[in-house]
Amino acid sequence: MNNVLASIAQEDDLNGVAWNDAHGLLLGAYGDFKEVRSGLGALNSLVTRAKALNPSSDSVEVAPVVRIVTTKRNVVVQEQKDGTVLAVSTPKAR
């Protein structure tokens, strides 16, 4: 798993990648997220709350993107089709 996450990070020039299962359990972490093992399950809560902000009246499933901007980096969080949640971290543009 760690090799897959490292490959994703290197191919897309990312500082970190975290991957949670549909229940918020951490499947793997790389880079920025590697040392922060606790609290990453909250990413699933962010996605669930974002989905609730725009309930879809039709049968089309909406997958919101949550963007977190800090002084050092940008983090993008999105639920994947299989219910897992992927978060990626990139350096803040200067």
Backbone as XML, in Angstrom:
<?xml version="1.0"?>
<chain id="A" units="angstrom">
  <residue number="1" name="MET">
    <atom name="N" x="0.817" y="-1.190" z="0.000"/>
    <atom name="CA" x="0.000" y="0.000" z="0.000"/>
    <atom name="C" x="0.861" y="1.256" z="0.000"/>
  </residue>
  <residue number="2" name="ASN">
    <atom name="N" x="1.892" y="1.267" z="0.850"/>
    <atom name="CA" x="2.744" y="2.448" z="0.921"/>
    <atom name="C" x="3.447" y="2.714" z="-0.400"/>
  </residue>
  <residue number="3" name="ASN">
    <atom name="N" x="3.815" y="1.667" z="-1.123"/>
    <atom name="CA" x="4.451" y="1.853" z="-2.429"/>
    <atom name="C" x="3.490" y="2.481" z="-3.424"/>
  </residue>
  <residue number="4" name="VAL">
    <atom name="N" x="2.225" y="2.087" z="-3.368"/>
    <atom name="CA" x="1.213" y="2.665" z="-4.265"/>
    <atom name="C" x="1.040" y="4.144" z="-3.958"/>
  </residue>
  <residue number="5" name="LEU">
    <atom name="N" x="0.926" y="4.495" z="-2.679"/>
    <atom name="CA" x="0.763" y="5.895" z="-2.294"/>
    <atom name="C" x="1.993" y="6.718" z="-2.658"/>
  </residue>
  <residue number="6" name="ALA">
    <atom name="N" x="3.174" y="6.155" z="-2.477"/>
    <atom name="CA" x="4.403" y="6.851" z="-2.856"/>
    <atom name="C" x="4.436" y="7.088" z="-4.358"/>
  </residue>
  <residue number="7" name="SER">
    <atom name="N" x="3.999" y="6.110" z="-5.124"/>
    <atom name="CA" x="3.959" y="6.242" z="-6.577"/>
    <atom name="C" x="2.992" y="7.340" z="-7.002"/>
  </residue>
  <residue number="8" name="ILE">
    <atom name="N" x="1.814" y="7.379" z="-6.371"/>
    <atom name="CA" x="0.831" y="8.432" z="-6.673"/>
    <atom name="C" x="1.425" y="9.800" z="-6.370"/>
  </residue>
  <residue number="9" name="ALA">
    <atom name="N" x="2.062" y="9.926" z="-5.215"/>
    <atom name="CA" x="2.637" y="11.205" z="-4.805"/>
    <atom name="C" x="3.731" y="11.655" z="-5.766"/>
  </residue>
  <residue number="10" name="GLN">
    <atom name="N" x="4.584" y="10.741" z="-6.183"/>
    <atom name="CA" x="5.684" y="11.103" z="-7.064"/>
    <atom name="C" x="5.201" y="11.446" z="-8.467"/>
  </residue>
  <residue number="11" name="GLU">
    <atom name="N" x="4.233" y="10.703" z="-8.973"/>
    <atom name="CA" x="3.719" y="10.966" z="-10.320"/>
    <atom name="C" x="3.028" y="12.316" z="-10.412"/>
  </residue>
  <residue number="12" name="ASP">
    <atom name="N" x="2.310" y="12.690" z="-9.355"/>
    <atom name="CA" x="1.523" y="13.921" z="-9.385"/>
    <atom name="C" x="2.172" y="15.068" z="-8.618"/>
  </residue>
  <residue number="13" name="ASP">
    <atom name="N" x="3.430" y="14.914" z="-8.206"/>
    <atom name="CA" x="4.184" y="15.942" z="-7.487"/>
    <atom name="C" x="3.446" y="16.409" z="-6.229"/>
  </residue>
  <residue number="14" name="LEU">
    <atom name="N" x="3.045" y="15.446" z="-5.406"/>
    <atom name="CA" x="2.314" y="15.733" z="-4.179"/>
    <atom name="C" x="3.238" y="15.625" z="-2.978"/>
  </residue>
  <residue number="15" name="ASN">
    <atom name="N" x="2.927" y="16.366" z="-1.928"/>
    <atom name="CA" x="3.692" y="16.266" z="-0.687"/>
    <atom name="C" x="3.180" y="15.167" z="0.226"/>
  </residue>
  <residue number="16" name="GLY">
    <atom name="N" x="1.923" y="14.794" z="0.055"/>
    <atom name="CA" x="1.359" y="13.765" z="0.912"/>
    <atom name="C" x="0.089" y="13.181" z="0.344"/>
  </residue>
  <residue number="17" name="VAL">
    <atom name="N" x="-0.185" y="11.936" z="0.727"/>
    <atom name="CA" x="-1.397" y="11.236" z="0.313"/>
    <atom name="C" x="-1.893" y="10.431" z="1.512"/>
  </residue>
  <residue number="18" name="ALA">
    <atom name="N" x="-3.198" y="10.514" z="1.793"/>
    <atom name="CA" x="-3.819" y="9.680" z="2.830"/>
    <atom name="C" x="-5.032" y="9.021" z="2.216"/>
  </residue>
  <residue number="19" name="TRP">
    <atom name="N" x="-5.244" y="7.757" z="2.551"/>
    <atom name="CA" x="-6.348" y="6.993" z="1.978"/>
    <atom name="C" x="-7.083" y="6.290" z="3.104"/>
  </residue>
  <residue number="20" name="ASN">
    <atom name="N" x="-8.370" y="6.609" z="3.265"/>
    <atom name="CA" x="-9.216" y="5.999" z="4.292"/>
    <atom name="C" x="-10.237" y="5.087" z="3.645"/>
  </residue>
  <residue number="21" name="ASP">
    <atom name="N" x="-10.659" y="4.059" z="4.387"/>
    <atom name="CA" x="-11.754" y="3.240" z="3.872"/>
    <atom name="C" x="-13.078" y="3.966" z="4.115"/>
  </residue>
  <residue number="22" name="ALA">
    <atom name="N" x="-14.181" y="3.377" z="3.707"/>
    <atom name="CA" x="-15.488" y="4.024" z="3.801"/>
    <atom name="C" x="-15.919" y="4.277" z="5.245"/>
  </residue>
  <residue number="23" name="HIS">
    <atom name="N" x="-15.263" y="3.621" z="6.208"/>
    <atom name="CA" x="-15.609" y="3.788" z="7.619"/>
    <atom name="C" x="-14.670" y="4.756" z="8.337"/>
  </residue>
  <residue number="24" name="GLY">
    <atom name="N" x="-13.737" y="5.362" z="7.613"/>
    <atom name="CA" x="-12.803" y="6.308" z="8.211"/>
    <atom name="C" x="-11.527" y="5.698" z="8.734"/>
  </residue>
  <residue number="25" name="LEU">
    <atom name="N" x="-11.342" y="4.402" z="8.540"/>
    <atom name="CA" x="-10.104" y="3.764" z="8.992"/>
    <atom name="C" x="-8.987" y="4.036" z="7.995"/>
  </residue>
  <residue number="26" name="LEU">
    <atom name="N" x="-7.838" y="4.391" z="8.499"/>
    <atom name="CA" x="-6.701" y="4.725" z="7.652"/>
    <atom name="C" x="-6.149" y="3.476" z="6.977"/>
  </residue>
  <residue number="27" name="LEU">
    <atom name="N" x="-6.144" y="3.478" z="5.656"/>
    <atom name="CA" x="-5.575" y="2.366" z="4.890"/>
    <atom name="C" x="-4.088" y="2.579" z="4.649"/>
  </residue>
  <residue number="28" name="GLY">
    <atom name="N" x="-3.697" y="3.826" z="4.467"/>
    <atom name="CA" x="-2.298" y="4.126" z="4.221"/>
    <atom name="C" x="-2.061" y="5.620" z="4.197"/>
  </residue>
  <residue number="29" name="ALA">
    <atom name="N" x="-0.829" y="6.017" z="4.479"/>
    <atom name="CA" x="-0.467" y="7.431" z="4.472"/>
    <atom name="C" x="0.961" y="7.565" z="3.979"/>
  </residue>
  <residue number="30" name="TYR">
    <atom name="N" x="1.232" y="8.676" z="3.293"/>
    <atom name="CA" x="2.560" y="8.919" z="2.742"/>
    <atom name="C" x="2.860" y="10.411" z="2.852"/>
  </residue>
  <residue number="31" name="GLY">
    <atom name="N" x="4.103" y="10.745" z="3.035"/>
    <atom name="CA" x="4.531" y="12.141" z="3.032"/>
    <atom name="C" x="4.001" y="12.921" z="4.222"/>
  </residue>
  <residue number="32" name="ASP">
    <atom name="N" x="3.373" y="14.074" z="3.961"/>
    <atom name="CA" x="2.859" y="14.947" z="5.015"/>
    <atom name="C" x="1.975" y="14.220" z="6.018"/>
  </residue>
  <residue number="33" name="PHE">
    <atom name="N" x="1.227" y="13.240" z="5.565"/>
    <atom name="CA" x="0.264" y="12.553" z="6.415"/>
    <atom name="C" x="0.852" y="11.358" z="7.170"/>
  </residue>
  <residue number="34" name="LYS">
    <atom name="N" x="2.071" y="10.980" z="6.843"/>
    <atom name="CA" x="2.638" y="9.745" z="7.398"/>
    <atom name="C" x="2.753" y="9.771" z="8.922"/>
  </residue>
  <residue number="35" name="GLU">
    <atom name="N" x="3.160" y="10.879" z="9.483"/>
    <atom name="CA" x="3.357" y="10.970" z="10.931"/>
    <atom name="C" x="2.065" y="11.287" z="11.680"/>
  </residue>
  <residue number="36" name="VAL">
    <atom name="N" x="1.032" y="11.716" z="10.982"/>
    <atom name="CA" x="-0.232" y="12.101" z="11.616"/>
    <atom name="C" x="-1.218" y="10.957" z="11.460"/>
  </residue>
  <residue number="37" name="ARG">
    <atom name="N" x="-1.104" y="9.969" z="12.299"/>
    <atom name="CA" x="-1.956" y="8.772" z="12.191"/>
    <atom name="C" x="-3.342" y="8.995" z="12.778"/>
  </residue>
  <residue number="38" name="SER">
    <atom name="N" x="-3.445" y="9.763" z="13.849"/>
    <atom name="CA" x="-4.754" y="9.956" z="14.475"/>
    <atom name="C" x="-5.438" y="11.180" z="13.876"/>
  </residue>
  <residue number="39" name="GLY">
    <atom name="N" x="-6.736" y="11.126" z="13.797"/>
    <atom name="CA" x="-7.500" y="12.264" z="13.310"/>
    <atom name="C" x="-7.796" y="12.259" z="11.828"/>
  </residue>
  <residue number="40" name="LEU">
    <atom name="N" x="-7.153" y="11.383" z="11.065"/>
    <atom name="CA" x="-7.405" y="11.370" z="9.624"/>
    <atom name="C" x="-8.781" y="10.807" z="9.286"/>
  </residue>
  <residue number="41" name="GLY">
    <atom name="N" x="-9.399" y="10.092" z="10.214"/>
    <atom name="CA" x="-10.764" y="9.619" z="10.001"/>
    <atom name="C" x="-11.753" y="10.769" z="9.892"/>
  </residue>
  <residue number="42" name="ALA">
    <atom name="N" x="-11.369" y="11.932" z="10.411"/>
    <atom name="CA" x="-12.222" y="13.116" z="10.314"/>
    <atom name="C" x="-12.408" y="13.556" z="8.866"/>
  </residue>
  <residue number="43" name="LEU">
    <atom name="N" x="-11.522" y="13.137" z="7.982"/>
    <atom name="CA" x="-11.673" y="13.477" z="6.566"/>
    <atom name="C" x="-12.978" y="12.911" z="6.019"/>
  </residue>
  <residue number="44" name="ASN">
    <atom name="N" x="-13.347" y="11.717" z="6.462"/>
    <atom name="CA" x="-14.612" y="11.118" z="6.034"/>
    <atom name="C" x="-15.789" y="11.956" z="6.518"/>
  </residue>
  <residue number="45" name="SER">
    <atom name="N" x="-15.695" y="12.491" z="7.732"/>
    <atom name="CA" x="-16.760" y="13.346" z="8.264"/>
    <atom name="C" x="-16.902" y="14.615" z="7.442"/>
  </residue>
  <residue number="46" name="LEU">
    <atom name="N" x="-15.780" y="15.189" z="7.019"/>
    <atom name="CA" x="-15.831" y="16.384" z="6.170"/>
    <atom name="C" x="-16.578" y="16.104" z="4.875"/>
  </residue>
  <residue number="47" name="VAL">
    <atom name="N" x="-16.273" y="14.985" z="4.253"/>
    <atom name="CA" x="-16.923" y="14.629" z="2.992"/>
    <atom name="C" x="-18.415" y="14.389" z="3.207"/>
  </residue>
  <residue number="48" name="THR">
    <atom name="N" x="-18.769" y="13.699" z="4.283"/>
    <atom name="CA" x="-20.178" y="13.427" z="4.573"/>
    <atom name="C" x="-20.946" y="14.721" z="4.794"/>
  </residue>
  <residue number="49" name="ARG">
    <atom name="N" x="-20.360" y="15.647" z="5.530"/>
    <atom name="CA" x="-21.024" y="16.930" z="5.779"/>
    <atom name="C" x="-21.124" y="17.762" z="4.507"/>
  </residue>
  <residue number="50" name="ALA">
    <atom name="N" x="-20.111" y="17.713" z="3.670"/>
    <atom name="CA" x="-20.157" y="18.447" z="2.403"/>
    <atom name="C" x="-21.252" y="17.898" z="1.498"/>
  </residue>
  <residue number="51" name="LYS">
    <atom name="N" x="-21.425" y="16.587" z="1.486"/>
    <atom name="CA" x="-22.493" y="15.977" z="0.683"/>
    <atom name="C" x="-23.864" y="16.416" z="1.189"/>
  </residue>
  <residue number="52" name="ALA">
    <atom name="N" x="-24.006" y="16.583" z="2.490"/>
    <atom name="CA" x="-25.288" y="16.979" z="3.075"/>
    <atom name="C" x="-25.653" y="18.425" z="2.741"/>
  </residue>
  <residue number="53" name="LEU">
    <atom name="N" x="-24.663" y="19.252" z="2.408"/>
    <atom name="CA" x="-24.940" y="20.647" z="2.062"/>
    <atom name="C" x="-25.679" y="20.792" z="0.746"/>
  </residue>
  <residue number="54" name="ASN">
    <atom name="N" x="-25.539" y="19.824" z="-0.129"/>
    <atom name="CA" x="-26.177" y="19.896" z="-1.438"/>
    <atom name="C" x="-26.842" y="18.563" z="-1.748"/>
  </residue>
  <residue number="55" name="PRO">
    <atom name="N" x="-27.959" y="18.274" z="-1.066"/>
    <atom name="CA" x="-28.622" y="16.995" z="-1.338"/>
    <atom name="C" x="-29.138" y="16.949" z="-2.771"/>
  </residue>
  <residue number="56" name="SER">
    <atom name="N" x="-28.853" y="15.877" z="-3.433"/>
    <atom name="CA" x="-29.250" y="15.714" z="-4.832"/>
    <atom name="C" x="-30.661" y="15.144" z="-4.898"/>
  </residue>
  <residue number="57" name="SER">
    <atom name="N" x="-31.511" y="15.797" z="-5.694"/>
    <atom name="CA" x="-32.887" y="15.326" z="-5.814"/>
    <atom name="C" x="-33.024" y="14.234" z="-6.869"/>
  </residue>
  <residue number="58" name="ASP">
    <atom name="N" x="-32.027" y="14.105" z="-7.729"/>
    <atom name="CA" x="-32.090" y="13.051" z="-8.746"/>
    <atom name="C" x="-31.210" y="11.879" z="-8.330"/>
  </residue>
  <residue number="59" name="SER">
    <atom name="N" x="-31.084" y="10.916" z="-9.182"/>
    <atom name="CA" x="-30.324" y="9.710" z="-8.836"/>
    <atom name="C" x="-28.821" y="9.854" z="-9.070"/>
  </residue>
  <residue number="60" name="VAL">
    <atom name="N" x="-28.383" y="11.007" z="-9.535"/>
    <atom name="CA" x="-26.960" y="11.226" z="-9.791"/>
    <atom name="C" x="-26.246" y="11.467" z="-8.462"/>
  </residue>
  <residue number="61" name="GLU">
    <atom name="N" x="-25.233" y="10.696" z="-8.210"/>
    <atom name="CA" x="-24.462" y="10.819" z="-6.972"/>
    <atom name="C" x="-23.439" y="11.941" z="-7.123"/>
  </residue>
  <residue number="62" name="VAL">
    <atom name="N" x="-23.401" y="12.847" z="-6.169"/>
    <atom name="CA" x="-22.487" y="13.976" z="-6.196"/>
    <atom name="C" x="-21.318" y="13.675" z="-5.262"/>
  </residue>
  <residue number="63" name="ALA">
    <atom name="N" x="-20.112" y="13.891" z="-5.743"/>
    <atom name="CA" x="-18.908" y="13.693" z="-4.926"/>
    <atom name="C" x="-18.236" y="15.046" z="-4.726"/>
  </residue>
  <residue number="64" name="PRO">
    <atom name="N" x="-18.549" y="15.728" z="-3.616"/>
    <atom name="CA" x="-17.958" y="17.043" z="-3.399"/>
    <atom name="C" x="-16.453" y="16.953" z="-3.159"/>
  </residue>
  <residue number="65" name="VAL">
    <atom name="N" x="-15.786" y="18.047" z="-3.449"/>
    <atom name="CA" x="-14.361" y="18.175" z="-3.178"/>
    <atom name="C" x="-14.213" y="19.178" z="-2.043"/>
  </residue>
  <residue number="66" name="VAL">
    <atom name="N" x="-13.512" y="18.777" z="-0.990"/>
    <atom name="CA" x="-13.260" y="19.661" z="0.137"/>
    <atom name="C" x="-11.824" y="20.139" z="0.015"/>
  </residue>
  <residue number="67" name="ARG">
    <atom name="N" x="-11.645" y="21.455" z="-0.019"/>
    <atom name="CA" x="-10.305" y="22.029" z="-0.151"/>
    <atom name="C" x="-9.973" y="22.763" z="1.138"/>
  </residue>
  <residue number="68" name="ILE">
    <atom name="N" x="-8.852" y="22.400" z="1.734"/>
    <atom name="CA" x="-8.385" y="23.023" z="2.969"/>
    <atom name="C" x="-7.109" y="23.786" z="2.627"/>
  </residue>
  <residue number="69" name="VAL">
    <atom name="N" x="-7.109" y="25.089" z="2.900"/>
    <atom name="CA" x="-5.968" y="25.935" z="2.575"/>
    <atom name="C" x="-5.347" y="26.429" z="3.876"/>
  </residue>
  <residue number="70" name="THR">
    <atom name="N" x="-4.052" y="26.157" z="4.046"/>
    <atom name="CA" x="-3.323" y="26.651" z="5.212"/>
    <atom name="C" x="-2.198" y="27.551" z="4.720"/>
  </residue>
  <residue number="71" name="THR">
    <atom name="N" x="-1.436" y="28.088" z="5.645"/>
    <atom name="CA" x="-0.335" y="28.960" z="5.246"/>
    <atom name="C" x="0.790" y="28.198" z="4.561"/>
  </residue>
  <residue number="72" name="LYS">
    <atom name="N" x="0.875" y="26.880" z="4.793"/>
    <atom name="CA" x="1.966" y="26.091" z="4.214"/>
    <atom name="C" x="1.556" y="25.214" z="3.040"/>
  </residue>
  <residue number="73" name="ARG">
    <atom name="N" x="0.282" y="24.764" z="3.015"/>
    <atom name="CA" x="-0.093" y="23.812" z="1.962"/>
    <atom name="C" x="-1.580" y="23.843" z="1.677"/>
  </residue>
  <residue number="74" name="ASN">
    <atom name="N" x="-1.927" y="23.206" z="0.580"/>
    <atom name="CA" x="-3.317" y="22.996" z="0.189"/>
    <atom name="C" x="-3.606" y="21.506" z="0.305"/>
  </residue>
  <residue number="75" name="VAL">
    <atom name="N" x="-4.760" y="21.182" z="0.858"/>
    <atom name="CA" x="-5.181" y="19.792" z="0.983"/>
    <atom name="C" x="-6.523" y="19.648" z="0.279"/>
  </residue>
  <residue number="76" name="VAL">
    <atom name="N" x="-6.632" y="18.645" z="-0.567"/>
    <atom name="CA" x="-7.875" y="18.361" z="-1.277"/>
    <atom name="C" x="-8.358" y="16.983" z="-0.834"/>
  </residue>
  <residue number="77" name="VAL">
    <atom name="N" x="-9.638" y="16.913" z="-0.453"/>
    <atom name="CA" x="-10.230" y="15.675" z="0.054"/>
    <atom name="C" x="-11.443" y="15.338" z="-0.805"/>
  </residue>
  <residue number="78" name="GLN">
    <atom name="N" x="-11.528" y="14.091" z="-1.266"/>
    <atom name="CA" x="-12.674" y="13.678" z="-2.079"/>
    <atom name="C" x="-12.981" y="12.206" z="-1.853"/>
  </residue>
  <residue number="79" name="GLU">
    <atom name="N" x="-14.281" y="11.903" z="-1.815"/>
    <atom name="CA" x="-14.718" y="10.517" z="-1.723"/>
    <atom name="C" x="-14.627" y="9.881" z="-3.106"/>
  </residue>
  <residue number="80" name="GLN">
    <atom name="N" x="-14.087" y="8.685" z="-3.160"/>
    <atom name="CA" x="-13.963" y="7.956" z="-4.415"/>
    <atom name="C" x="-15.229" y="7.134" z="-4.671"/>
  </residue>
  <residue number="81" name="LYS">
    <atom name="N" x="-15.361" y="6.589" z="-5.855"/>
    <atom name="CA" x="-16.555" y="5.817" z="-6.218"/>
    <atom name="C" x="-16.791" y="4.610" z="-5.326"/>
  </residue>
  <residue number="82" name="ASP">
    <atom name="N" x="-15.717" y="4.026" z="-4.792"/>
    <atom name="CA" x="-15.870" y="2.843" z="-3.941"/>
    <atom name="C" x="-16.115" y="3.192" z="-2.471"/>
  </residue>
  <residue number="83" name="GLY">
    <atom name="N" x="-16.287" y="4.469" z="-2.165"/>
    <atom name="CA" x="-16.571" y="4.894" z="-0.799"/>
    <atom name="C" x="-15.348" y="5.264" z="0.009"/>
  </residue>
  <residue number="84" name="THR">
    <atom name="N" x="-14.165" y="4.973" z="-0.510"/>
    <atom name="CA" x="-12.953" y="5.367" z="0.200"/>
    <atom name="C" x="-12.752" y="6.868" z="0.037"/>
  </residue>
  <residue number="85" name="VAL">
    <atom name="N" x="-11.962" y="7.449" z="0.930"/>
    <atom name="CA" x="-11.701" y="8.884" z="0.893"/>
    <atom name="C" x="-10.207" y="9.097" z="0.682"/>
  </residue>
  <residue number="86" name="LEU">
    <atom name="N" x="-9.880" y="9.910" z="-0.307"/>
    <atom name="CA" x="-8.496" y="10.198" z="-0.650"/>
    <atom name="C" x="-8.210" y="11.664" z="-0.358"/>
  </residue>
  <residue number="87" name="ALA">
    <atom name="N" x="-7.111" y="11.934" z="0.328"/>
    <atom name="CA" x="-6.671" y="13.298" z="0.597"/>
    <atom name="C" x="-5.273" y="13.461" z="0.026"/>
  </residue>
  <residue number="88" name="VAL">
    <atom name="N" x="-5.039" y="14.587" z="-0.631"/>
    <atom name="CA" x="-3.719" y="14.873" z="-1.181"/>
    <atom name="C" x="-3.273" y="16.249" z="-0.702"/>
  </residue>
  <residue number="89" name="SER">
    <atom name="N" x="-1.979" y="16.409" z="-0.534"/>
    <atom name="CA" x="-1.401" y="17.644" z="-0.040"/>
    <atom name="C" x="-0.391" y="18.167" z="-1.049"/>
  </residue>
  <residue number="90" name="THR">
    <atom name="N" x="-0.484" y="19.456" z="-1.349"/>
    <atom name="CA" x="0.469" y="20.098" z="-2.253"/>
    <atom name="C" x="1.025" y="21.338" z="-1.563"/>
  </residue>
  <residue number="91" name="PRO">
    <atom name="N" x="2.245" y="21.742" z="-1.919"/>
    <atom name="CA" x="2.796" y="22.946" z="-1.306"/>
    <atom name="C" x="1.997" y="24.173" z="-1.728"/>
  </residue>
  <residue number="92" name="LYS">
    <atom name="N" x="1.938" y="25.155" z="-0.860"/>
    <atom name="CA" x="1.226" y="26.402" z="-1.141"/>
    <atom name="C" x="1.990" y="27.168" z="-2.213"/>
  </residue>
  <residue number="93" name="ALA">
    <atom name="N" x="1.276" y="27.616" z="-3.248"/>
    <atom name="CA" x="1.903" y="28.412" z="-4.305"/>
    <atom name="C" x="2.292" y="29.767" z="-3.727"/>
  </residue>
  <residue number="94" name="ARG">
    <atom name="N" x="3.452" y="30.223" z="-4.121"/>
    <atom name="CA" x="3.925" y="31.519" z="-3.592"/>
    <atom name="C" x="3.606" y="32.630" z="-4.533"/>
  </residue>
</chain>
